[in-house]
Every structure is written in structure tokens, then in C-alpha cells.
């Protein structure tokens, strides 16, 4: 009799050989690319002034990648954006976007930095070498305020959530802070390009994952969500990037190589690479606060519903009572051959997770796309990355 571990391993290996399971199904080709190394800017004791005729309206416009983390635009009544999260040693570009007699001056509240008066279109750059939160204001309009939080590569998005915010406001602030953290230049461009369709900060907010948690990216592949989770849980949290051998070996080992590059040089210090099979996961019961798997469950279930049930049972064991499991997957229609299309009906997943003992606490339309009629394969060139997806928040009952 084949035990559960062998059964799941055999299924994954077969799917890999048949080309039916790949890194985060539907978007694997570029996800498996290694993140590009980003050269950090040289530290400077003082800001630098640059005159330009161009007025950039988008924070990323005309910014040399690998040199600056973001632009802060200056208008009469606001900084755009008013709040930033950057890593130690990164440079921020301040640019005056409007005509102001005498110019606009950016001044730190503690006077640690002050720009010259910037005429319309002029740029001033400042490198932040010390961790902390820097509040600043417009000297000509003192009520116009902003802040920049400087931390290490695994700093928590919740570092910039106001401590006196009520629960709802704090949750919204955390999501916005995470969104800003994910714009960090050390994060790969191919990941950022995928964010519009995946809405990672909103997904994490919906699941209630926050600072200090111990979490798992189940079937992490190249680690798109691993890095998202790393930013969410921060330096006091831990992320297990779990992959069975079959996923790491798919497409000539591209996923494993990309994950290794993502984690190289302790870049994500709070991430533990966890190359373990489902039947021998190697973690103590009740040791995980939350887990997520994205665009994977359909491949397991469509091949063998019993193997999917075994997988869900394992997840229930390692997640603490009251903990959360999030599932994202490609939505299917009941009349279609969903196994061939790499899809699955939402109700099929709901039935499976409830049979495993999970409680469906909430569903979300965050990733829905009404333009996808669910009749095409997720790899279709006109659909890839834009499929209709469901998002489930499951609770492990106490």
C-alpha cells in the first residue's frame, strides 16, 4: 500500500513530467527568472541638487533603477506620496511639481536635512543612511507633511502604521504600508509587474497576516509570495518557503534556481527555505500562524482528490488552532474540462476544505475578472496573468 507521502510525491512528479504543474500555474515563465541584483546607492552626507526642465508626475518616472527608491513630488498642498518605506542607504528624489515664487523647501522636523528652495522642475536627492522614521514638512506650507521610514530589507510594513489608529484604520494602513514596502527597488521588476493582477498587499490584508507571524508559502516555487510574506511579517516573523522536490526540479530546475537567487546573501533574512515533501513536512503541530498557496491546488485535486485531502489534513496539523489558510486559484465552470484547462470550481475547493475540517471564514472578489469566461486554458496568450480567480480565507477551528 502506497503511503500518503509517496502518493503525493508520485502525483507531483507525474504532473511535472507531463508538463501539467509548473511554477504558479499560468505565470510561471517569468516568475522563475532570478531577481536582478540591485546596486545600492553610495551614501552621501548631504543632499544633491539637480536642475531639470521636466516635471515628473509619476514617482518612478526618470528615476535610475538601482540608484533611487522613489520620488516624492512637491505641490502646494501635498507631498506625493506623503508616506514612504525604504531600506537603509537608499536615496529619495524630491521634485517640485508646481510653480511657486521663491520655490519649495523640504525640511525635516528635527532639522536633520533641509533642501534648498526648489524651483518648478528642480530635483533634490537625499540618501538615508540611518534607520528610523523621518517626519518632514514643506517650509513654505508647514501644514503639508510627510514621513519616510527607513529600515532593513526585512523591515515590517507595520512599522509605519500609526500606533493610535483604531483596528480598521490600522488594517488599512498596514495594507498601504505593505504596498509601499513592495515598491522597494531591491524587489525584482518581474514581481512588481505581476502585482497589478495579483494585488498581493490586499490579499495579505484580507487574510489578516501581519507583523510577527510565522507563516508558510506552500508550494512556493520561485518565491513570489515568499517575498511578499517576508515584507508583511517583518524582522520578528518567519516565513517558510516550502517546495517538494518535484516543483524545484520542474523546467530544468528553474524554480529552485530562482528561489536560491531570491534568497542569496541572506537577502530575506526572515525566510527559511523548506525543501520538504508534504508527507514529511518536518514542522511541529500547531507551529504556523498562517499559510497560503497560490494557483497550485487545482493541479493536486484534479489529479487525485484523495491526495488533495491528504494535503489539506497536513496543513491543518501544522496551522495553529484559530490560524488561517489562504487559497488562490483559477476559477472554472462546472461544464468544462477543468483539469485540462488548469482550473477548478470554487465550490469544489470549498467542499474539499470543509471536508478536511476547515471553516470558510470569507471569500473575496479581489482577483475576479469578468472578462474571463473560464472556457480557455490559463496559458492562453491573451489570458495569461488575467484569469478569473477566487480567494478563500479558511480558519482552522479551535
C-alpha positions in Angstrom: 0.0 0.0 0.0 1.4 3.4 -1.0 1.6 5.8 2.0 0.4 9.4 1.8 3.9 10.9 1.3 4.7 8.6 -1.6 1.4 9.1 -3.2 1.6 12.9 -3.1 5.2 12.8 -4.3 4.3 10.5 -7.2 1.5 12.7 -8.3 3.7 15.8 -8.3 6.4 14.0 -10.2 3.9 12.8 -12.8 2.4 16.3 -13.2 5.9 17.7 -13.7 6.8 15.1 -16.3 3.6 15.7 -18.2 4.1 19.5 -18.0 0.9 19.9 -16.0 2.3 21.6 -13.0 4.7 24.5 -13.2 5.7 27.4 -11.1 2.5 29.1 -10.0 0.4 27.8 -12.9 -0.4 30.3 -15.6 2.5 32.7 -15.0 5.5 30.5 -14.4 7.7 31.5 -17.3 8.8 34.8 -16.0 8.2 34.0 -12.3 11.1 31.5 -12.4 13.6 34.2 -13.5 16.1 35.1 -10.9 15.6 38.6 -9.3 18.0 41.1 -10.7 20.7 42.3 -8.3 20.2 46.0 -7.4 23.2 48.1 -6.6 22.7 50.2 -3.6 23.4 53.9 -3.8 26.6 55.4 -2.4 26.0 57.1 0.9 26.1 60.9 0.9 26.2 63.2 3.9 24.3 66.0 2.1 21.6 66.2 -0.5 22.3 67.0 -4.1 20.5 69.5 -6.3 19.7 68.9 -9.9 18.0 71.3 -12.3 15.7 69.8 -14.9 13.1 71.2 -17.2 11.0 68.0 -17.0 8.3 67.8 -14.3 7.8 64.2 -13.5 4.3 63.3 -12.3 4.8 59.6 -11.6 7.2 58.6 -8.8 9.0 56.1 -11.0 9.4 58.4 -14.0 13.0 59.3 -14.9 14.5 57.6 -11.9 17.5 55.4 -12.4 16.7 52.0 -11.2 19.1 50.8 -8.5 20.0 54.4 -7.6 16.8 55.7 -6.1 14.0 54.1 -4.3 11.2 56.6 -5.1 10.4 60.2 -6.0 8.4 62.5 -3.7 6.6 65.1 -5.7 6.0 68.5 -4.1 2.9 70.6 -4.7 1.2 73.5 -2.9 -0.9 71.2 -0.7 0.6 67.8 -0.6 3.6 65.5 -0.9 3.1 62.8 -3.5 3.2 60.3 -1.8 3.1 61.5 1.8 4.5 58.3 3.2 7.3 56.1 2.1 9.1 52.9 3.3 12.7 52.4 2.1 15.8 50.4 3.0 18.9 51.8 4.8 21.2 53.5 2.3 18.6 54.3 -0.3 18.2 57.7 -1.9 14.9 59.6 -2.3 14.4 62.1 -5.1 12.3 65.2 -4.1 11.0 67.2 -7.1 8.9 70.4 -7.2 6.0 69.8 -9.5 4.5 73.3 -9.4 5.3 77.0 -9.9 5.9 78.7 -6.5 7.5 82.1 -6.2 10.7 81.5 -4.2 10.4 77.8 -4.6 9.5 74.9 -2.2 11.8 73.8 0.6 11.7 70.3 2.1 12.7 70.3 5.8 12.9 67.5 8.3 11.0 68.3 11.5 14.2 67.6 13.5 16.3 69.7 11.0 18.4 66.6 10.1 18.0 67.6 6.5 16.9 70.7 4.5 16.7 71.1 0.8 17.4 74.4 -1.0 14.4 76.2 -2.3 13.4 74.2 -5.4 12.0 76.0 -8.4 9.5 74.2 -10.6 11.1 71.1 -12.1 14.1 71.1 -9.9 15.2 67.9 -8.1 17.0 67.4 -4.8 18.2 64.0 -3.7 18.9 62.8 -0.2 20.4 59.5 1.0 19.0 58.0 4.2 21.8 56.1 6.0 20.3 55.6 9.4 17.2 53.5 10.3 14.2 55.4 11.7 11.2 57.4 10.8 11.9 60.9 9.3 9.0 63.3 9.5 9.3 66.3 7.2 7.3 69.3 6.0 7.1 72.0 3.3 8.8 75.0 4.8 6.6 77.4 2.8 3.5 75.5 3.7 4.2 74.0 7.2 0.9 72.1 7.3 1.9 70.0 4.4 3.7 67.0 6.0 5.2 63.7 5.0 7.2 60.8 6.5 9.9 58.3 5.3 10.5 55.1 7.3 14.0 53.7 6.8 14.6 50.0 7.8 16.5 46.9 6.7 15.5 44.6 3.9 13.1 42.6 6.1 11.6 45.5 8.0 7.9 45.3 8.7 5.3 47.2 6.8 3.6 47.7 10.1 6.5 49.9 11.2 4.7 52.8 9.6 1.2 52.2 10.9 0.3 54.8 13.4 0.0 53.2 16.9 -3.0 55.2 17.8 -5.1 54.1 14.8 -8.2 52.0 15.5 -8.4 48.4 14.3 -10.0 49.1 10.9 -7.7 52.1 10.2 -4.7 50.2 11.3 -5.6 47.3 8.9 -6.0 49.7 6.0 -2.7 51.5 7.0 -0.9 48.1 7.1 -2.0 47.2 3.6 -0.9 50.6 2.3 2.4 50.3 4.1 2.9 46.9 2.6 2.1 48.2 -0.8 4.8 50.8 -0.4 7.3 48.3 1.0 6.8 46.1 -2.1 7.8 49.0 -4.3 11.3 48.7 -2.8 13.9 48.8 -5.6 15.6 45.6 -4.3 12.5 43.7 -5.4 12.6 42.2 -8.9 10.8 44.1 -11.7 9.1 40.9 -12.9 7.5 40.6 -9.4 6.3 44.2 -9.5 4.9 43.8 -13.0 2.8 40.9 -11.6 1.4 42.9 -8.7 -1.4 44.6 -10.6 -3.0 41.3 -11.3 -2.2 39.6 -8.0 -2.8 42.5 -5.6 -0.5 41.0 -3.0 -0.9 43.6 -0.3 -4.7 43.4 -0.5 -4.6 39.6 -0.4 -2.3 39.7 2.7 -4.7 42.2 4.3 -7.7 40.1 3.5 -6.1 37.1 5.1 -5.1 39.0 8.2 -1.4 38.2 8.0 0.6 40.7 9.9 3.9 41.5 11.7 5.5 38.8 13.9 3.6 35.8 12.5 5.2 32.5 11.5 3.8 31.7 8.0 4.3 29.3 5.2 4.3 29.8 1.4 3.1 26.3 0.4 4.4 25.2 -3.0 6.4 28.5 -3.1 8.2 27.7 -6.4 10.4 30.7 -7.2 9.0 32.6 -4.2 6.8 35.5 -5.4 4.6 35.2 -2.3 7.6 34.3 -0.2 9.0 37.8 -0.6 5.6 39.4 -0.1 5.2 37.5 3.2 8.7 38.4 4.2 7.8 42.1 4.0 4.5 41.5 5.7 5.7 39.6 8.8 8.9 41.7 9.2 12.0 41.0 11.2 10.1 39.5 14.1 8.3 37.0 11.9 9.3 33.9 10.0 8.5 32.7 6.5 8.9 29.0 5.4 9.2 28.8 1.7 8.1 25.2 1.2 8.6 23.2 -2.0 8.6 19.5 -2.7 11.4 18.2 -4.9 9.1 17.8 -7.9 8.4 21.6 -8.0 12.1 22.5 -7.6 13.1 20.2 -10.5 10.4 21.3 -12.9 11.6 23.0 -16.2 15.2 22.1 -15.6 15.2 23.3 -12.0 14.3 26.9 -13.0 12.1 27.4 -9.9 14.7 26.2 -7.5 17.4 28.3 -9.1 15.3 31.4 -9.0 14.4 30.8 -5.3 18.1 30.4 -4.5 18.8 33.7 -6.2 16.0 35.4 -4.4 17.3 34.3 -1.0 21.1 34.7 -1.8 23.3 36.6 0.6 20.7 36.5 3.3 18.6 39.0 1.3 15.4 38.0 3.0 16.7 37.3 6.5 13.4 36.1 7.9 12.9 33.4 5.3 13.7 29.7 5.8 14.0 27.7 2.6 12.0 24.5 3.4 12.6 21.8 0.8 10.2 19.2 2.3 7.6 16.8 1.0 4.0 17.1 2.1 4.0 13.8 3.8 7.1 14.6 5.8 6.8 18.4 6.3 9.2 18.5 9.3 7.3 21.0 11.4 5.7 20.6 14.8 1.9 20.5 15.0 0.3 23.9 15.7 3.5 25.8 14.8 2.3 28.0 11.9 0.0 31.1 12.3 -1.0 31.2 8.6 -0.2 29.6 5.3 -1.0 30.4 1.6 -0.9 28.6 -1.6 -1.4 30.4 -4.9 -2.5 28.8 -8.2 -1.5 25.3 -7.1 -4.3 23.5 -5.5 -6.1 22.7 -8.8 -3.2 20.6 -10.0 -3.3 18.3 -7.0 -7.0 18.0 -6.8 -7.7 17.4 -10.5 -5.1 14.6 -10.5 -6.3 12.9 -7.3 -8.9 14.4 -4.9 -7.7 12.0 -2.1 -4.2 13.4 -2.4 -5.6 16.9 -2.1 -7.5 15.7 1.0 -4.2 14.4 2.5 -2.5 17.8 1.7 -5.3 19.7 3.5 -5.0 17.4 6.5 -1.3 18.1 6.8 -1.9 21.8 6.6 -4.5 21.6 9.4 -2.0 19.8 11.6 0.7 22.4 11.3 -1.5 25.5 11.5 -2.4 26.6 15.0 -6.0 26.4 16.2 -7.5 29.7 15.0 -4.9 30.1 12.3 -5.6 30.9 8.7 -5.0 29.2 5.4 -5.4 31.2 2.2 -6.1 29.6 -1.2 -5.9 31.5 -4.5 -6.8 29.6 -7.7 -8.0 29.8 -11.3 -11.9 29.7 -11.4 -13.5 27.0 -13.5 -17.0 26.3 -14.9 -18.9 23.1 -14.0 -19.4 22.1 -17.6 -15.7 22.5 -18.6 -12.8 20.0 -18.5 -11.1 22.0 -15.7 -8.2 19.5 -15.4 -7.2 20.2 -19.0 -7.7 24.0 -18.6 -5.8 24.1 -15.3 -8.8 25.4 -13.4 -11.1 24.3 -10.6 -14.6 25.3 -9.5 -14.6 27.4 -6.3 -17.4 25.2 -4.8 -15.2 22.1 -5.4 -12.5 23.7 -3.3 -14.9 24.8 -0.6 -16.3 21.3 -0.4 -12.8 19.8 -0.1 -11.6 22.2 2.6 -14.8 21.8 4.7 -14.4 18.0 4.5 -10.9 18.5 5.8 -12.2 20.4 8.8 -11.5 24.0 7.8 -14.1 26.7 8.2 -14.6 29.0 5.2 -14.5 32.4 7.0 -14.6 34.6 4.0 -14.3 34.7 0.2 -13.1 37.7 -1.8 -13.7 39.2 -5.3 -10.3 40.9 -5.2 -8.9 38.8 -8.0 -12.1 38.4 -10.1 -12.0 39.1 -13.8 -15.4 39.1 -15.5 -13.7 39.2 -19.0 -12.5 35.7 -18.4 -15.4 33.3 -19.3 -13.4 30.4 -17.8 -13.5 28.4 -21.1 -9.9 28.8 -22.1 -6.7 27.3 -20.8 -4.9 29.6 -18.3 -1.8 29.5 -20.5 -3.7 31.2 -23.4 -1.6 34.1 -24.6 -4.5 36.5 -24.3 -5.4 35.4 -20.8 -2.2 34.6 -19.0 -1.9 36.6 -15.8 -5.5 37.8 -16.2 -7.6 34.8 -15.3 -10.7 35.0 -13.1 -9.5 33.9 -9.7 -11.2 33.1 -6.4 -9.6 33.8 -3.0 -10.6 31.9 0.1 -9.8 32.6 3.8 -10.0 29.4 5.8 -9.9 29.2 9.5 -8.5 26.2 11.4 -11.1 25.9 14.2 -10.0 25.8 17.8 
